[in-house]
Amino acid sequence: MRRIHLDAVGGVAGDMFVAALLDAFPDLTPRVLADARAVLPEGAGTPVLREGLSGGIAVRRFGLEGEDAHSHAHAHSHTHPADAARFLRTGLDPATQASTGVRAEGLGPRAEPGDEGRDGDEGGHEHVHHAHSHTHNAHPPSACMAGLDPATQTSAAVLVEALVPRVEPGGEGGCEHAHAPHPHAHSHPHAGSYRDMVDRIEAASLSAGTAGHAVAILALLAEAEAAIHRVPVEEVHFHEIADWDSLLDVVAAGSLAAALEGAEWTVSPLPLGGGLVKTQHGLLPVPAPATAALLADFDWRDDGIAGERVTPTGAAILKHLARCGRPAGGRLVVSGTGAGTRDLPGMPNMLRALVFEETLAEAEVLSGDVVAVIECEIDDMTGEEIGTATERLRAEPGVLDVSLSHRFGKKGRPVVALRLLVRPDCIDAVARACFAQTSTLGVRLREERRLTLKRTAGESAGVAVKRAARPGGATVKAESDALTGDTLAARRALKQRAERGDAECGDA
């Protein structure tokens, strides 16, 4: 089995994910770039993978280059400290800044990969696109956000959601957004509904499996936004798709997921970031609402560096593929690094992919995974109550095992120690069940790596058995519930016969 661990050093965005995986699996580059080109209209630019540096570390960057991509990268201001300082020097008042700054958070352009002069967003992720009423002339810098003091404007970055949908005027939830006519210096297609974007992906000539994964990632984004705005998914519309970077990331990520089908994905705790993101709905906190909704069950860490460190596109990819935690281990065979364009203080702004494979010995006899452990002690329940609670907890979805042991607690009191092994995705629900079924006031939660022997079920001498592959040779064990006999001696004889596979052995 292949295990891929994503180490979110600087953050997670769609372009960082794609670049890291293509760095680790360079043989997949032709496939991914071909799929990416297939969803782009003529003149939108060319998908590229470039080499670069971040914090002195060699990295890859993924994005678009070409006539249309180039013009967008320059025509639409990117938000970073230099922009903010330049904006402040213009002397514009907050109201003017608000009216001329970033207004929409649609499928916006990124700074071109490797362009040190446009490293605006907090993770080097997707950049903002202006609202619909604009021409493709040079716009005023967009880093300065109304109502923020100069120190905040120059230190916290920007903070813009990418691939964030809007609700059409008249939709439920009161989220009306007026969109002026759309004058452009040049024309290109526009996205409409979520269905329009799905149709574009499904109509493209893509490698096997790419469309399914790409649509699944896009669906997670649309569902998150629909829930936030309290509208049906069908009423979620995306901003104009003329800047194709984010759709490019979704399709490229889908291509990688399909090519690496069967891999086990994990991700480290995610950088929280901080500050505000300026969206069409106004100033919103970081992580952006869609990001927070998608990654509600993931672990986060605060490294003290502000800005949008995980984008909605990156969040949807993680939700689709990975679980938070450490990999089960194995032999480290390769690593890859994908970077954003912004420099982070004191660390590289990169996402690292570590690829593990099982050793030959593991592949033959061992299976590795991660389990959650829930523990508590109980000193005020009767034996009958504990028995009932144990059986009910054992029946909870996701519970792999329940065990009890006796200990001595405070003041020399005898206590019952309860331990449950649980699938990691069920840990919260099972912990709540512990509070409902027992008198405990607290539980301890952790994840542990587990190795198990590969095993198969079968039958021997008319008895159900379990065969396990061991490094020293296979073993057979009879299932206790399948042993029949009027006496202990009879049951033991049947067990012996089944485990030896000797049906001719006489009855005891």
N, C-alpha and C positions, 0 to 999 in steps of 0.2 A: 504494500500500500504506500502511496505517496502522500506525505503530509506537508502542507505549506503553511508556514507561520508568518503572519504579517506583523512586523515590528514598527509601530506607529511613532517613530522618533520625532518627526516634525509635524505630522498630521496625516490625514487621509483625504485624497480627492481622486476623482476619476482618472485624470491624467497621470497622477503619481502611481496609482495602482497599475495602469497599463504599462508604464515605463519600467516599473520594478519587475513585473513578470516577464516582459520581453528581454530585460537584461539577464534574468535567470534562465529563460528559455529562448535563446536567439533563433532557434530553428522555427519558432512559431511566428516570427516577424512577417514573412511573406503572406501567411494566411490572414493575420490580423490586419495588416495594412490593406490587403485586398478587400476584406469585409468592410473596413472603414471607408474606403473609396466608393464602395457600392451604394452607400446611403447618401452620398454627397451629390448635390446637383452640379452641373457643369459650371466651372468658374468659382466654386466655393473654396478652392484651395486643395492642397495635397497633404495627406497625413505623413508626418515624418517622425523619426526617432533620432534624437541627437545626443551626443556626448557633452558632458559639462562637469562642473564642480559645484559642490555645495558644502560650505564649511571645510574646504580642503579635501573633501572626499569625492572620488570619481562617481558620477551619477549619469543616469539617462533621463531625458525629458521627451515627452510625447506631445504632439500638437499639430497644428495646421500651418502650412506656409503656402504662399502663392499670391496671386493678384488680389483676390477678394479678401483673403485672410489678412494680408498685409495692410490693405486699406482700412480694415476694421480695427486692426490693432493700433493704428495711429489715429484714426478719426475719433475713437471713443476713449476718453481719458481713463487711465487706470489709476486707482487710488493707492498711494503710498506716501510716506512722509515727505518726500521731495515735492510731490504734487500739493500736499496740504500746505506746506510752507509757501509755495508759490501762490496758491490761492489766497492765503492770508495777506500777502503783500499787495494784492490788488485793491485792498480796502473795501471789498464788497461787504455789505451788511448781511446779517444772518438770513433775512428774508430773501435777498437776492441770491445768496448761496443756495438756499433751499430750492428756489425756482430754477436754478441753472444746473444744479448738481444731479446726482444719480436719481432717477425716478423709477426705474423698473428693474426687476431682477431676473429677467428671462434668460434664455439660452445665450448668455453673453460671451464675448470673446475673452480669451486669456491673453496675457502678454506672450509673445512668441517664445517658445522654449529656448532657453539659453540667453535671452536678451536681458542683459544686466540692467538696462535702463528702464525696464518696465516690470519691476518685480513687486507689483502692488499688493496683491491680496495676501491674506495672512498665511495661507498654506501654499502659495503659488498656484492657486486654483483658478476656477473660472471667474472671469471678471464681468462687471456689470454692463448691460446694454441700456441705452437711454430709452425713455418711453417712446411711444409710437410717433409722436409729432416731432420730426427732426429731419434734417438733411445731413448728408455725409460730409460736412465741413468740419473743421477743427472745432471741438467743443471746449468749453472752459473746464479746467481740472475739476475732478469730482470727489476728491478726498475729503473736502471740508463739509462737515455735516452741521446743519442748522442747530443752534442751541448748545453746541459743544465748545468748550474753551479751547484756545490754541494748543495748550499742552496735550489735551486729549486728542485733538485732531492730528497732531504730528506724531503721537506715540502709539495710539491704538490703531490699528489698522482698520482696514476697512472691512471689510466685513460685509461681503456681499453674498447673498445666497445665489447659487447658480441653479439653472434648470428648475426654477420655482414657478409653479403655475399661477395663473390668476383666475378669478371667478368672473364669468361673464356678467355684464350689467343685468340686474333684475334677478340674479340668483338668490337663493335662500341665504339667510345669515346677514343680510344687509351689506354685503361686500361689493358695492358698486364701484367700478373704476371707469371713469370716462376716458375714452381713447380718441384722440383727435385724428383727422385724416393723416395719411401716411406718405407724405412727400419724400421721395428718395432721389438722390443723384443718379442712382442706378437701381434696377429692380431685380428682385429675386423672390423665390416662393416664401410663403408665410405658413406657419403652423396654425392649426385651429385647435380642435379638441384632442384629448388623449387618444381617441379613436383614430384621428388623422395621423398621429405620429406612429401608432401601431401599424396602420396600413402602410406607411412609408417603409418601415422595417420589414414587414412581411412581403412587400412587393419587390424588395431588393434581392439580387442574386448573391446569397450568402452561403458560407460554408455550413456543413451539417451541424445542427444544434445551436448555431449562433442566434438565430431569430428567437428561439424559445427563451434563452437566457436573457437576451436584451429586452424582450417584452416583459419578462418577469421583473427585471430591475426597474423598468419604466413604470410598471403597475404599482410597485411599492411606493414610488414617489407620488404618483397620482392619488393613491389611496390615503397616504399621509396628509396630503394637502386637502383632499376632500373632507377628511375628518376634522382637520383644523378649522376649515371654513364652513363645516356643516352643510355640505352640498353633495349630491350624488357624484360619483366619479365621472359620469358622462358629462357633467356640467363643468368639469375642470378644464380650462383652456390654458395652453402654454403661450408665453409671449413669443414674439416673432422668432423664427428659427433661422433667420438669415445669417446669424453668426453661429456656425455649426459645431463649435468645439464640444459642447456638452453632449449632444446627440452622438457625436463621434466617440466620446468616452464610453457611453452606454453600450454602443455596438461593439467597440473594441473589447470592453470588459466581457460582454456576452460571448465573443469569439474565444477569448482565453478560457472562460469557464467551460465552454463546450469542449475545447481541445484538451482540457485537464479534467475531464469528467471522471468522477470516482475519487478524486483527491479529498483529503480531510483538511479543512481550512480552520485556522485559529488566528486570533488577533490579540495583541497585547492591550493593556489598558490605554484608553484614548486620551489625548491631550484636550483639556477642557477649553482652553482659550478664555476669552473674556471680552467685554465691551459690548458694542451694539452693531447690528447690521442694518444698513439702510435699504429698505425694500419699498415696493410700491404701496405697501400697507403702513408705511412709516418706519420709525426706528424700532427694531426688535432685538431682544437679547441674544447673545451667543452662548451656547449653540443655538442655531436658528430653530424655529419651531418644528420644521420638517425633520431636521437632523435629530432633535431630541426625541421626537415621536418614534422615529425609526430605530433608534438605538437605546430605547428605554431599559433594556435588560443587560446592557453592556457595562463594563467597568470603565471608569474615567479616572484621570489623575490631573492634578493642577501643578504645572511646572512653572507657574508665575509669568508665562509669556502670553500676552493678550492677542486678540484677533480671532478670526474664524479659522480654526485649525482642522476641523472636519466639515466638509461640504455636504449638502444634501445628496449629491450624486455619489460621493464616497460612502455616505451612510447607507444608501440603498444597495450598493455593491456588497458592503459588509453584511447587511441584513440578509441578503440573498444567499451568501456563500458561507459565512464564517460564524463561529461561536467565540465568545471571549474566553480566553484561558491559555494555558501553555500546551504545546504539542505533546503527544504521547511519547515522542522521542524517536530514535532511530539513528541512522547514519546520515550526517549532514553532507549532501552531495553538491550543492551549489547555492549561491545567494545572488540576489539582484537588488539594485537600488534605483528608485524612481524619485525624482525631486520636483518640488515646486520652484518657482522663480524668485521668491522672496528670500532674503537672508534673515535667519533667526539669530538672536544674540546667544552666543556660546554653544551653539549646536548646529549640525547640518539640518536643513529643512528637507528631510527625505523620509520615504517609506521603504523599509527593507523587507524583502521576501527571503525567508530561509526555507530551503527545500530539503526534507528528510525522506529517506527511504528505509524500509525494513531491511535488516541484515538477512543473509540467507538462512541463518539459524532461526531467526524470528519468523521469517516467512513460512518456514516448515512447521513449527510447533507453537508459535506464540501469536497472540493477538493483543494489541495494546489499545487502550482507550483511557478516558478520564471519567471518573465518577465523582459525584458530590457526596459529602459525608455530613450528616446531621446528628448531633449528639446532645443529650441532656441527662440530668439526674433527677430522680423522683423519690421523695421520702414520705409522702402523705397519701398514697393510694393503696388500696387493698390488693391482694393477689388476684382476686376476681376482676377488679377494675383494670389492672395492668394487662391481664390476659385479653380482655375485650378490646382494649385500646390497641394492643399489639396486632391483633387480627385485622382490625379496621385499617390501621396504618399500612399493613402489608398489602391490603387490597387497593391502596391509592395508586392512580396511574403514575408510572415512572419509578415506583419503588422496586429496587432490585433485591434487597435483603433487609431483614429486621433482626436484630439480636439484642439480648438482655444479659446483663452481668450484675453481680452483687458487689457492692463496695461499702466502705464506711465513710460517711461524710462528716460535717461539722458536729461537734459535741459527741462524737462517737456513734452517731445515728447510722443504722444500716440504710443504704439507699439502693435503688435499682438504676443502673446506668443503661440508657436506651441509645442504640446506635442504628441509624438507617443508612443504607447505600442507595443513592438516587441518581437517575439520569440528570445531568447538569441543567437541562432545560426545564426540569420539573421542580427544582429545589425550592422556589418560593411557594408554590402551591402546597408541597408536602410539609414545609415548615409551618404554614398556616394550619394544616391538618393536625400537626403535633400540638399546637395550642388548643385546638378544638377537642382533641381526644384525651389529653392528659392534663395534669395540674401544674406542669412546669411553667415557670415565669420567664424562661429564656432558653434559647437553643444556640449551639455553636455550628457555624457553617464553614465548610472549606471544600476545596477540590483536591483530589489526589490522582496521580497517575496509577494505572492498573495494568498489569500483564496477566493474561489468562491463557491457558492451554487451549489449543484448538480441539474441539470435541464433536462427536457425532452420536446420534441416538440410534439404537438398533435393538436386536433381540437375540438372545442366546439361550438355548435349552428351554424355550417357551417363556423366558423372563425378559422384561424390558431392561436394557443395559445402556450405559453411557461409555463410549470409547474415547479416551483422551490420548493425544499424541504428546509424548514426552521426549526430551533429548536422549534419554537412555532406552527408549522403546515405548510402544503403546501399552496402555493399561485399560482394563475393563472393570467397570463397577456396576453391580446390580442395583436397580432402583428399589429402595426399601419397600415402597408401597406395592410393588409387584410381587413381593415374596409372600407366598401362602404356605400354610402348614399349621397343624394343631399345636405344635410345641416349638420351643426355641431351637431345639436340636434339628427339627425338620426344616425350619426356615434357614438355619445356617447351612445345612447340607445343600439346599436348593441354591442358595447364594454361591456356595463354592462351585457347584456344577455350572452355574451360569457364567461365572467369572473365568473359569478354566475353559469353558466351551466344550465340556466333556459330557455329552448327553447320555453316555453309556454308564456313567458313574452310578452305582446302586443307591437306592434310597436309604436314609438313616432311620 
